[in-house]
């Protein structure tokens, strides 16, 4: 058996999360997530990785652990001298422990020794950037003078006040409440012991820096950051501004009506140009589009690059002559290279993998990144920038081995478009022993099945005997703008037609049992699961996770109503009536498993509560797996076990025809 058979073994697999290269190119650092000793939560630690450490490179090249604490470490960045900055809520051994668990900024010397705390803030320290001896970091600050914030926070806590008075939108984000603090940027200089001359760069920014992405220019003189601008009717626009580190003076760098500028961000090594994304605001008839944008840092003049590629990560060549980016492309996420001002994007990597965390070596000859794929957990890799040759490096943790076969299938939709997807086949599937079939619909909807999924793990289902189809229907990224346009404002009907076409191709295979089939999805995939339940009876069971059910209700309760209503319009419009799954309740006869977390603010719990009641009053065979303390994804190890065990038990009953057995994890 593999770790994919027993879910408890699976959730205990350590995971590589990030990759950073030191300025001199001599070492890499990764954050690794693993189970805490209590087995109920995850923690992170930093590991050193050797840039030339290949599987056969011998002793001395193995990764080794750099940090160890109960609170974990994250946000690792190198200083110019090669020291490592990171954030952690670990207690400061040089100060009295007051029980404060807000993250502070720590420094681990390059030459070794103990890490020391170099900065702290009452509201904690978030993202960090450094250039030369300049450090800029983000922190949550209560409105008013930051100098007396600690006293004001204590007074609020002592008075038992949790109330937040809002005067703008939104009030929540994914799984947490917004306020009463707001993000501000601070700067300081690396000193002998702590950060020196720490001061605020952006006093009283309001909501401008919420979820800010920012970078420092290589000379440390300017911070380039996103800046949220409020508009009428609860809408907003995101500009990019340049903040002078010495004076705090702010100037608008990039701003365009109907567009947001933002991450990924990267400033060229010569400090003259900026690579970022430009995302257009959607409308009823204007679909989502994200472009790589390269602009002059001094003037803001610039333009789009890389065509229809949606940039997911960017990094400059050391001579500032080219930008490397990764973008979804036909079920992969290759590395591309773009020359500013001319030419199309050139694909560098030619394999089936997906890449993130780009780091270019000082000599420009190598790109380091995390390499992963549908059947490949993330691990560090080295890419030859000239030839595209890929070499896997020794990873801090071994990749889990999967059993089964990964293949690719395509279909032609009713409008002539090609629909492709990945098909995972369990070990032993054959014409003599065809596997039961599971359609797994991705979320987004502007997304793609192209990467390893710790949360939506098809290999667990394959280990239990299922063939799993992961298709990219309309609205998927990596197939050009036309693929997104095909489904814009037509979520249910157009997507179902695409799914039907590729499911037909899969079920025509002799190694798949065309009678024992189920469907499942989360978020947008959950919306489609609900839609299919009311518009098809071909599946024996449907699992719907974090799903949209009543679109009128959802439109005003999601944390992203402003974004949502750009595409769907005001509640009550024709698009809601045509596309809301709840209107087909009377057509649902397929058994359904409803799953939702109470802390999901993107798709609020009200969607599941309404769906569950509608199924009960309609006497549809169904179950409801409810997580009082989970968000959109269900992240706690024990709850992930309960999720998979319940899904497998439900599918075993209705797809495989076995007797229902209540999982021990929810007994």
C-alpha positions as CSV (number, residue, x, y, z in Angstrom):
1,X,0.0,0.0,0.0
2,X,1.1,3.6,-0.6
3,X,0.4,6.8,1.5
4,X,-2.6,7.4,-0.7
5,X,-4.5,4.4,0.6
6,X,-4.7,5.5,4.3
7,X,-5.6,9.2,4.4
8,X,-3.9,9.5,7.7
9,X,-0.6,8.6,6.1
10,X,-1.3,11.0,3.2
11,X,-1.9,14.0,5.4
12,X,1.4,13.3,7.1
13,X,3.5,13.7,3.9
14,X,5.8,16.8,4.2
15,X,5.4,19.4,1.5
16,X,7.8,21.8,-0.1
17,X,6.1,25.2,-0.4
18,X,8.7,27.7,-1.7
19,X,12.1,28.3,-3.2
20,X,14.5,31.3,-2.8
21,X,18.0,31.7,-4.3
22,X,20.7,33.7,-2.4
23,X,22.2,36.7,-4.2
24,X,25.5,35.0,-4.9
25,X,23.7,31.9,-6.2
26,X,25.4,29.6,-3.7
27,X,22.4,28.3,-1.9
28,X,18.6,27.9,-2.1
29,X,16.1,27.9,0.8
30,X,12.7,26.2,0.9
31,X,9.9,26.4,3.3
32,X,8.7,22.9,4.2
33,X,5.3,22.2,5.8
34,X,4.9,19.1,8.0
35,X,2.6,17.8,10.7
36,X,3.1,19.2,14.2
37,X,3.8,16.8,17.0
38,X,0.1,16.9,18.1
39,X,-0.9,15.6,14.6
40,X,-3.7,18.2,14.5
41,X,-2.0,21.0,12.7
42,X,0.8,21.9,10.3
43,X,4.0,23.8,10.9
44,X,6.7,25.2,8.6
45,X,10.5,25.2,8.8
46,X,13.2,26.5,6.5
47,X,15.6,24.1,4.7
48,X,18.8,24.8,2.8
49,X,19.0,23.2,-0.7
50,X,22.3,22.9,-2.7
51,X,21.9,24.4,-6.2
52,X,24.0,21.6,-7.7
53,X,22.7,18.9,-5.4
54,X,21.6,16.1,-7.7
55,X,20.5,12.6,-6.6
56,X,24.0,11.2,-7.5
57,X,26.1,14.1,-6.3
58,X,27.4,12.4,-3.2
59,X,27.8,13.4,0.5
60,X,27.6,17.1,1.4
61,X,24.9,18.0,-1.1
62,X,21.9,16.8,0.9
63,X,19.4,19.5,2.0
64,X,19.5,20.3,5.7
65,X,17.2,22.0,8.2
66,X,17.9,25.6,9.1
67,X,15.1,26.5,11.6
68,X,13.1,24.7,14.2
69,X,10.4,26.1,16.5
70,X,6.9,25.3,17.6
71,X,5.6,28.4,15.8
72,X,7.3,27.8,12.5
73,X,9.0,30.1,10.0
74,X,7.9,31.7,6.7
75,X,8.4,34.7,4.4
76,X,12.1,33.9,3.9
77,X,14.2,36.4,1.9
78,X,18.0,36.8,1.6
79,X,19.8,40.0,2.4
80,X,22.5,41.3,0.1
81,X,25.2,39.8,2.3
82,X,23.5,36.3,2.3
83,X,21.9,36.5,5.8
84,X,18.3,35.1,5.9
85,X,15.3,37.1,7.0
86,X,12.1,35.4,8.0
87,X,9.0,35.9,10.1
88,X,8.0,33.8,13.0
89,X,5.8,34.0,16.1
90,X,8.4,32.2,18.2
91,X,9.2,33.9,21.5
92,X,12.2,36.2,21.7
93,X,14.7,34.5,24.2
94,X,16.2,37.9,25.0
95,X,12.9,39.4,26.2
96,X,10.2,38.5,28.8
97,X,7.6,36.3,27.3
98,X,4.3,38.2,27.3
99,X,2.4,35.5,25.5
100,X,2.2,37.6,22.3
101,X,1.9,35.3,19.2
102,X,2.1,37.9,16.5
103,X,4.9,37.2,13.9
104,X,8.1,39.2,14.2
105,X,11.1,39.6,11.9
106,X,14.1,37.4,12.5
107,X,17.6,37.1,11.0
108,X,19.6,33.9,10.6
109,X,23.3,34.8,10.0
110,X,24.9,33.3,6.9
111,X,27.8,32.0,8.8
112,X,25.5,30.1,11.2
113,X,24.5,30.5,14.8
114,X,21.2,31.3,16.4
115,X,18.5,33.4,14.7
116,X,17.8,36.7,16.5
117,X,14.7,38.9,16.4
118,X,15.4,42.1,14.6
119,X,12.0,43.8,14.5
120,X,8.5,43.5,15.9
121,X,5.2,45.3,15.6
122,X,2.0,45.2,17.8
123,X,0.1,44.0,14.7
124,X,2.8,41.6,13.6
125,X,5.0,41.6,10.5
126,X,3.9,40.2,7.1
127,X,5.6,40.3,3.8
128,X,9.3,41.5,3.7
129,X,11.6,42.8,1.0
130,X,15.2,43.9,1.2
131,X,17.8,45.6,-1.0
132,X,21.3,46.6,0.2
133,X,20.8,47.4,3.9
134,X,17.2,48.6,3.4
135,X,14.3,46.5,4.6
136,X,10.6,47.2,3.9
137,X,7.9,45.2,5.6
138,X,4.1,45.2,5.9
139,X,2.2,45.4,9.2
140,X,-1.4,45.5,10.4
141,X,-1.9,48.9,12.2
142,X,-5.0,50.3,13.9
143,X,-6.2,53.7,12.6
144,X,-4.5,56.6,14.2
145,X,-1.0,57.2,15.4
146,X,1.1,54.0,15.2
147,X,3.3,55.2,18.1
148,X,0.7,54.4,20.8
149,X,-0.9,51.4,19.0
150,X,0.3,48.8,21.5
151,X,-1.6,50.6,24.3
152,X,-4.7,50.9,22.2
153,X,-4.7,47.3,21.2
154,X,-4.3,46.3,24.9
155,X,-7.1,48.6,25.9
156,X,-9.4,47.1,23.2
157,X,-8.5,43.6,24.4
158,X,-8.9,44.4,28.1
159,X,-12.4,45.9,27.4
160,X,-13.5,42.7,25.6
161,X,-14.2,44.6,22.4
162,X,-14.3,42.6,19.1
163,X,-16.7,44.9,17.2
164,X,-15.5,46.4,13.9
165,X,-17.2,49.5,12.4
166,X,-17.0,49.4,8.6
167,X,-17.5,52.3,6.3
168,X,-16.4,50.6,3.1
169,X,-16.5,47.3,1.2
170,X,-15.5,44.4,1.6
171,X,-15.7,43.4,5.3
172,X,-14.3,39.8,4.9
173,X,-11.8,38.0,2.8
174,X,-11.7,34.3,2.1
175,X,-11.6,33.1,5.7
176,X,-10.9,36.1,7.9
177,X,-12.5,39.3,9.0
178,X,-11.1,42.6,7.7
179,X,-10.3,45.2,10.3
180,X,-10.0,46.9,12.7
181,X,-6.4,47.2,11.6
182,X,-5.2,48.1,8.1
183,X,-2.0,47.3,6.2
184,X,0.8,49.9,6.2
185,X,4.4,49.7,5.0
186,X,7.4,50.3,7.2
187,X,11.1,50.6,6.5
188,X,14.4,50.3,8.4
189,X,18.0,49.5,8.0
190,X,19.9,46.4,8.9
191,X,22.0,47.2,12.0
192,X,24.5,45.3,14.1
193,X,21.7,43.8,16.3
194,X,18.3,45.0,15.2
195,X,16.6,46.9,12.4
196,X,17.5,50.6,12.9
197,X,15.7,53.8,12.1
198,X,12.4,52.0,11.6
199,X,9.7,54.3,10.4
200,X,6.4,54.3,8.6
201,X,6.3,54.8,4.9
202,X,2.5,55.0,4.2
203,X,0.7,56.7,7.1
204,X,-3.1,56.5,7.1
205,X,-3.5,54.6,3.8
206,X,-7.0,53.5,4.5
207,X,-7.7,50.3,2.5
208,X,-5.2,51.1,-0.2
209,X,-2.7,48.5,0.9
210,X,-5.1,45.6,1.6
211,X,-3.6,42.4,0.2
212,X,-0.7,44.6,-1.2
213,X,2.0,43.2,-3.4
214,X,5.2,45.2,-3.3
215,X,8.8,45.1,-4.4
216,X,11.9,47.2,-3.7
217,X,14.1,48.6,-6.4
218,X,17.6,47.1,-6.4
219,X,19.1,50.3,-5.1
220,X,16.7,50.3,-2.1
221,X,15.4,53.8,-2.9
222,X,11.9,53.0,-4.1
223,X,9.1,50.7,-3.1
224,X,6.7,49.8,-5.9
225,X,3.4,48.6,-4.5
226,X,-0.2,48.0,-5.4
227,X,-2.6,50.8,-4.3
228,X,-6.3,50.2,-4.1
229,X,-8.5,53.1,-5.2
230,X,-12.1,53.2,-4.1
231,X,-14.7,53.8,-6.8
232,X,-18.5,54.3,-6.7
233,X,-21.0,51.6,-5.9
234,X,-18.6,49.5,-3.8
235,X,-16.1,48.9,-6.7
236,X,-12.4,49.6,-6.7
237,X,-9.4,49.8,-9.0
238,X,-5.8,48.7,-8.2
239,X,-3.0,51.0,-9.4
240,X,0.8,50.6,-8.9
241,X,2.5,53.5,-7.1
242,X,6.2,54.2,-6.4
243,X,7.0,55.3,-2.8
244,X,10.3,57.1,-2.1
245,X,11.9,55.3,0.8
246,X,13.8,58.4,2.0
247,X,10.8,60.8,2.0
248,X,7.7,58.7,1.7
249,X,6.6,60.7,-1.3
250,X,4.2,58.7,-3.5
251,X,3.6,58.9,-7.2
252,X,1.3,56.9,-9.4
253,X,3.2,54.7,-11.7
254,X,0.5,52.7,-13.5
255,X,-3.2,53.5,-13.6
256,X,-5.8,52.7,-16.2
257,X,-9.6,52.9,-16.0
258,X,-11.1,49.5,-16.1
259,X,-7.9,47.6,-15.2
260,X,-6.0,46.4,-12.2
261,X,-2.2,46.3,-12.0
262,X,-0.6,43.9,-9.6
263,X,1.4,40.8,-8.8
264,X,3.4,39.0,-9.7
265,X,5.8,41.9,-9.5
266,X,9.5,42.1,-10.4
267,X,11.9,45.0,-10.9
268,X,14.7,44.6,-13.4
269,X,18.2,44.3,-11.9
270,X,19.2,47.6,-13.5
271,X,16.2,49.3,-11.8
272,X,14.7,50.7,-15.0
273,X,11.8,48.5,-15.7
274,X,9.0,46.7,-13.9
275,X,7.2,43.4,-14.9
276,X,3.7,43.0,-13.5
277,X,0.2,41.8,-14.4
278,X,-2.6,43.9,-15.9
279,X,-6.1,42.5,-15.4
280,X,-9.0,44.0,-17.1
281,X,-12.3,44.6,-15.2
282,X,-14.9,42.2,-16.4
283,X,-18.5,43.0,-17.4
284,X,-21.5,41.2,-18.7
285,X,-19.9,40.9,-22.1
286,X,-16.2,41.4,-21.2
287,X,-14.4,38.3,-20.0
288,X,-11.5,37.9,-17.7
289,X,-8.1,38.6,-19.2
290,X,-4.7,38.9,-17.5
291,X,-1.5,40.1,-19.3
292,X,2.2,40.4,-18.6
293,X,2.8,44.1,-18.5
294,X,6.3,45.6,-18.7
295,X,6.7,49.3,-17.9
296,X,9.4,52.0,-17.4
297,X,9.9,52.7,-13.7
298,X,10.6,56.4,-14.3
299,X,7.8,57.2,-16.7
300,X,5.2,54.4,-16.4
301,X,5.2,53.9,-20.1
302,X,4.8,50.3,-21.1
303,X,2.7,47.7,-22.8
304,X,1.5,44.1,-22.9
305,X,3.8,41.1,-23.6
306,X,3.4,37.3,-24.0
307,X,0.0,37.4,-25.7
308,X,-2.7,35.2,-24.1
309,X,-0.4,33.8,-21.4
310,X,-1.7,34.6,-17.9
311,X,1.5,35.3,-15.8
312,X,1.7,33.3,-12.5
313,X,5.3,34.2,-11.6
314,X,8.0,36.4,-13.1
315,X,11.8,36.9,-12.7
316,X,14.3,39.0,-14.6
317,X,17.5,37.8,-16.3
318,X,20.4,39.3,-14.4
319,X,21.4,41.6,-17.3
320,X,17.8,42.9,-17.5
321,X,17.5,41.7,-21.1
322,X,14.6,39.3,-20.6
323,X,11.8,38.3,-18.3
324,X,11.1,34.7,-17.4
325,X,7.5,33.8,-16.6
326,X,5.4,30.8,-15.9
327,X,1.8,30.5,-17.3
328,X,-0.8,27.9,-17.7
329,X,-0.5,26.2,-21.1
330,X,-2.6,23.2,-22.3
331,X,-2.6,21.4,-18.9
332,X,1.0,22.4,-18.1
333,X,2.7,25.5,-16.6
334,X,6.0,25.9,-18.5
335,X,8.7,28.4,-18.1
336,X,8.7,31.1,-20.9
337,X,11.1,33.8,-21.8
338,X,10.1,37.2,-23.1
339,X,12.3,40.0,-24.5
340,X,10.9,43.4,-23.5
341,X,9.7,45.5,-26.4
342,X,9.6,42.8,-29.0
343,X,9.0,39.2,-30.1
344,X,6.7,36.5,-28.8
345,X,7.2,34.4,-25.7
346,X,9.6,31.6,-26.2
347,X,8.9,28.3,-24.3
348,X,11.9,27.2,-22.3
349,X,10.7,24.0,-20.7
350,X,9.3,21.3,-22.9
351,X,8.1,18.7,-20.4
352,X,4.7,18.1,-18.9
353,X,5.5,19.8,-15.6
354,X,4.3,23.0,-13.9
355,X,6.8,25.5,-12.5
356,X,6.6,28.2,-9.8
357,X,9.0,30.1,-7.6
358,X,11.4,31.3,-10.4
359,X,14.9,32.3,-9.4
360,X,17.6,33.2,-12.1
361,X,21.2,32.5,-11.3
362,X,23.6,35.5,-11.2
363,X,25.3,34.4,-14.5
364,X,21.9,34.0,-16.2
365,X,22.5,30.5,-17.3
366,X,20.2,28.7,-14.9
367,X,16.6,29.1,-13.7
368,X,15.7,27.5,-10.4
369,X,12.1,26.7,-9.6
370,X,9.7,24.3,-7.9
371,X,8.8,21.6,-10.4
372,X,5.5,19.7,-10.1
373,X,2.7,18.2,-12.1
374,X,-0.5,16.1,-11.8
375,X,1.6,13.1,-10.8
376,X,4.6,15.0,-9.4
377,X,4.7,16.7,-6.0
378,X,6.6,20.0,-5.9
379,X,10.4,19.8,-5.5
380,X,13.4,22.0,-6.4
381,X,14.7,21.8,-10.0
382,X,17.3,23.4,-12.2
383,X,16.5,24.5,-15.7
384,X,19.2,25.3,-18.3
385,X,18.1,28.7,-19.5
386,X,19.6,28.1,-23.0
387,X,18.6,24.5,-23.7
388,X,15.6,24.0,-21.4
389,X,17.1,20.9,-20.0
390,X,15.7,20.1,-16.5
391,X,17.5,18.5,-13.6
392,X,15.7,17.6,-10.4
393,X,17.6,18.7,-7.3
394,X,17.8,16.9,-4.0
395,X,14.7,17.8,-2.2
396,X,14.2,18.5,1.6
397,X,11.6,15.8,1.5
398,X,11.1,12.8,-0.8
399,X,8.4,13.0,-3.4
400,X,5.5,10.5,-2.7
401,X,5.3,7.8,-5.3
402,X,2.0,7.3,-7.1
403,X,0.6,4.1,-8.5
404,X,-1.4,4.0,-11.7
405,X,-1.2,5.7,-15.1
406,X,-1.6,9.3,-16.2
407,X,-2.7,9.9,-19.7
408,X,-4.2,12.7,-21.8
409,X,-7.4,12.7,-23.7
410,X,-9.2,15.2,-26.0
411,X,-12.7,15.6,-27.3
412,X,-14.5,17.9,-29.8
413,X,-17.3,19.9,-28.3
414,X,-20.6,20.6,-30.1
415,X,-19.2,24.0,-31.3
416,X,-16.0,22.4,-32.7
417,X,-13.7,23.5,-29.9
418,X,-11.1,21.0,-28.6
419,X,-11.5,20.0,-25.0
420,X,-8.6,18.3,-23.3
421,X,-8.0,16.8,-19.9
422,X,-5.9,14.5,-17.7
423,X,-7.1,10.9,-17.0
424,X,-5.7,9.1,-14.0
425,X,-6.1,5.3,-14.3
426,X,-5.8,3.0,-11.3
427,X,-3.3,0.2,-11.3
428,X,-4.8,-2.9,-12.9
429,X,-7.5,-1.1,-15.0
430,X,-8.1,-3.1,-18.2
431,X,-10.8,-4.3,-20.5
432,X,-11.1,-7.4,-18.3
433,X,-11.3,-5.3,-15.2
434,X,-12.6,-1.8,-16.1
435,X,-12.4,0.9,-13.4
436,X,-15.3,2.9,-12.0
437,X,-15.2,6.5,-13.2
438,X,-15.1,9.8,-11.4
439,X,-15.4,13.2,-13.1
440,X,-13.6,15.9,-11.0
441,X,-14.4,19.4,-12.1
442,X,-11.9,22.2,-11.3
443,X,-12.8,25.4,-9.5
444,X,-12.0,28.9,-10.6
445,X,-13.7,28.9,-13.0
446,X,-10.7,30.7,-14.7
447,X,-8.2,28.0,-13.9
448,X,-6.8,24.7,-15.1
449,X,-5.9,21.2,-13.9
450,X,-2.2,21.2,-14.4
451,X,-0.5,20.8,-11.1
452,X,-0.1,18.6,-8.1
453,X,-3.0,19.1,-5.7
454,X,-2.5,18.5,-2.0
455,X,-6.1,19.3,-1.4
456,X,-7.9,17.8,-4.4
457,X,-5.9,14.6,-4.7
458,X,-6.9,12.4,-7.7
459,X,-4.3,9.7,-6.7
460,X,-6.2,9.0,-3.5
461,X,-9.2,8.1,-5.6
462,X,-7.0,6.0,-8.0
463,X,-5.6,4.1,-5.0
464,X,-9.2,3.2,-4.2
465,X,-9.8,1.9,-7.7
466,X,-11.3,4.9,-9.5
467,X,-10.4,6.3,-12.9
468,X,-10.4,10.1,-12.5
469,X,-11.0,12.5,-15.3
470,X,-9.8,16.1,-14.7
471,X,-10.9,18.1,-17.8
472,X,-10.3,21.7,-18.8
473,X,-13.7,22.9,-20.2
474,X,-14.6,26.4,-21.3
475,X,-13.3,29.2,-19.0
476,X,-10.1,27.2,-18.4
477,X,-6.7,29.0,-18.7
478,X,-3.9,28.0,-21.0
479,X,-6.0,27.7,-24.2
480,X,-6.2,31.3,-25.4
481,X,-8.7,34.0,-24.8
482,X,-11.4,32.3,-27.0
483,X,-11.7,29.4,-24.5
484,X,-12.6,31.8,-21.7
485,X,-14.9,33.8,-23.9
486,X,-16.8,30.7,-24.9
487,X,-18.1,30.2,-21.4
488,X,-18.4,33.8,-20.2
489,X,-21.9,34.5,-18.9
490,X,-22.9,31.0,-19.8
491,X,-21.5,29.0,-16.9
492,X,-23.8,26.0,-16.7
493,X,-24.9,25.1,-20.3
494,X,-21.6,25.7,-22.1
495,X,-19.5,24.0,-19.4
496,X,-21.8,21.0,-19.2
497,X,-21.7,20.6,-23.0
498,X,-17.9,20.6,-22.9
499,X,-17.8,18.1,-20.0
500,X,-20.3,15.8,-21.7
501,X,-18.1,15.7,-24.8
502,X,-15.0,14.7,-23.0
503,X,-16.8,12.3,-20.6
504,X,-18.2,10.5,-23.6
505,X,-14.7,10.0,-24.9
506,X,-13.5,8.7,-21.5
507,X,-16.4,6.3,-21.1
508,X,-15.8,4.8,-24.6
509,X,-12.5,3.3,-23.3
510,X,-12.6,-0.4,-22.6
511,X,-10.6,0.1,-19.3
512,X,-13.4,2.3,-17.8
513,X,-16.8,1.0,-16.6
514,X,-19.3,3.3,-18.3
515,X,-22.1,2.3,-15.8
516,X,-20.4,3.0,-12.5
517,X,-19.8,6.7,-12.7
518,X,-19.8,9.7,-10.3
519,X,-19.1,13.4,-10.5
520,X,-17.6,15.9,-8.0
521,X,-16.3,19.4,-7.8
522,X,-15.5,22.3,-5.4
523,X,-16.2,26.0,-5.6
524,X,-17.0,26.6,-9.3
525,X,-16.6,22.8,-9.7
526,X,-19.3,22.6,-6.9
527,X,-21.5,25.0,-8.9
528,X,-21.2,22.6,-11.9
529,X,-21.8,19.6,-9.7
530,X,-25.1,21.2,-8.6
531,X,-25.9,22.2,-12.2
532,X,-25.3,18.7,-13.5
533,X,-27.5,17.3,-10.7
534,X,-30.4,19.3,-12.1
535,X,-29.6,18.7,-15.8
536,X,-28.4,15.1,-16.1
537,X,-29.1,11.7,-14.7
538,X,-26.1,9.9,-16.1
539,X,-24.2,9.9,-12.7
540,X,-24.9,7.6,-9.8
541,X,-23.6,10.0,-7.2
542,X,-22.6,13.7,-7.0
543,X,-20.3,15.3,-4.4
544,X,-20.6,19.1,-4.2
545,X,-18.1,21.0,-2.1
546,X,-18.1,24.7,-1.2
547,X,-20.7,25.1,-4.0
548,X,-22.9,27.9,-5.4
549,X,-26.5,27.0,-5.3
550,X,-28.8,30.1,-5.3
551,X,-27.0,32.8,-7.2
552,X,-29.3,35.7,-6.1
553,X,-28.5,34.8,-2.5
554,X,-24.8,34.3,-3.2
555,X,-24.4,37.6,-5.0
556,X,-24.7,39.7,-1.9
557,X,-23.2,37.4,0.7
558,X,-19.8,36.4,-0.9
559,X,-16.8,38.4,0.1
560,X,-16.3,39.4,-3.5
561,X,-19.7,40.7,-4.5
562,X,-18.1,43.6,-6.4
563,X,-16.2,41.3,-8.6
564,X,-19.1,38.9,-9.0
565,X,-21.6,41.5,-10.1
566,X,-19.4,42.7,-12.9
567,X,-20.0,39.4,-14.8
568,X,-23.6,38.6,-13.6
569,X,-25.0,42.1,-13.0
570,X,-27.3,43.1,-10.2
571,X,-29.2,40.3,-8.4
572,X,-32.5,39.5,-10.1
573,X,-31.2,39.9,-13.7
574,X,-31.9,37.4,-16.4
575,X,-28.5,35.8,-16.0
576,X,-29.3,34.8,-12.5
577,X,-32.5,33.2,-13.5
578,X,-30.9,31.3,-16.4
579,X,-27.8,30.1,-14.6
580,X,-28.8,29.5,-11.0
581,X,-28.7,25.7,-10.2
582,X,-31.4,25.9,-7.6
583,X,-34.0,26.5,-10.3
584,X,-33.7,22.9,-11.4
585,X,-34.3,21.4,-7.9
586,X,-37.3,19.5,-9.0
587,X,-35.2,17.7,-11.6
588,X,-32.6,16.4,-9.1
589,X,-32.8,12.6,-8.5
590,X,-29.1,11.7,-8.1
591,X,-27.9,11.1,-4.5
592,X,-25.8,14.1,-3.4
593,X,-23.1,14.7,-0.7
594,X,-23.0,18.3,0.3
595,X,-19.8,19.6,1.9
596,X,-19.0,23.0,3.3
597,X,-16.9,24.9,5.9
598,X,-18.5,27.5,8.1
599,X,-15.5,29.9,7.7
600,X,-15.8,30.0,4.0
601,X,-16.5,33.6,3.1
602,X,-15.9,33.3,-0.6
603,X,-18.8,30.8,-0.9
604,X,-20.7,31.4,2.3
605,X,-22.2,28.6,4.4
606,X,-25.7,29.9,3.5
607,X,-25.3,28.2,0.1
608,X,-24.9,24.8,1.6
609,X,-27.6,25.4,4.2
610,X,-30.1,26.4,1.5
611,X,-29.0,23.5,-0.7
612,X,-29.3,21.0,2.2
613,X,-32.7,22.1,3.1
614,X,-33.9,22.1,-0.5
615,X,-32.7,18.5,-0.9
616,X,-34.3,17.4,2.3
617,X,-37.7,19.0,1.6
618,X,-37.5,17.5,-1.9
619,X,-36.6,14.1,-0.5
620,X,-33.5,13.7,-2.5
621,X,-31.2,11.1,-1.0
622,X,-28.3,13.2,0.4
623,X,-25.9,13.8,3.2
624,X,-24.3,17.0,4.6
625,X,-20.7,17.0,5.8
626,X,-20.3,20.2,7.8
627,X,-17.1,21.7,9.1
628,X,-17.7,24.4,11.8
629,X,-14.1,25.6,11.9
630,X,-12.9,25.2,8.3
631,X,-12.7,27.5,5.3
632,X,-13.0,27.1,1.5
633,X,-10.5,24.2,1.4
634,X,-10.7,22.1,4.6
635,X,-7.0,22.4,5.7
636,X,-6.7,20.8,9.1
637,X,-5.2,17.2,8.9
638,X,-8.0,15.5,10.9
639,X,-10.7,17.3,8.9
640,X,-9.0,16.3,5.6
641,X,-9.2,12.7,6.8
642,X,-12.9,13.1,7.5
643,X,-13.4,14.7,4.1
644,X,-11.8,11.9,2.0
645,X,-13.2,9.1,4.1
646,X,-16.7,10.4,3.8
647,X,-16.4,11.1,0.1
648,X,-15.0,7.6,-0.5
649,X,-17.8,6.0,1.6
650,X,-20.5,7.9,-0.2
651,X,-19.1,6.9,-3.6
652,X,-18.7,3.3,-2.5
653,X,-22.4,3.2,-1.6
654,X,-23.8,4.8,-4.7
655,X,-21.2,4.2,-7.5
656,X,-19.8,0.8,-6.4
657,X,-23.1,-0.4,-4.9
658,X,-21.7,-1.3,-1.5
659,X,-23.5,-1.0,1.8
660,X,-23.2,2.4,3.4
661,X,-20.6,2.4,6.2
662,X,-20.3,5.5,8.3
663,X,-16.5,6.5,8.5
664,X,-14.9,6.2,11.9
665,X,-13.6,9.8,11.5
666,X,-17.2,11.2,11.6
667,X,-18.7,8.5,13.9
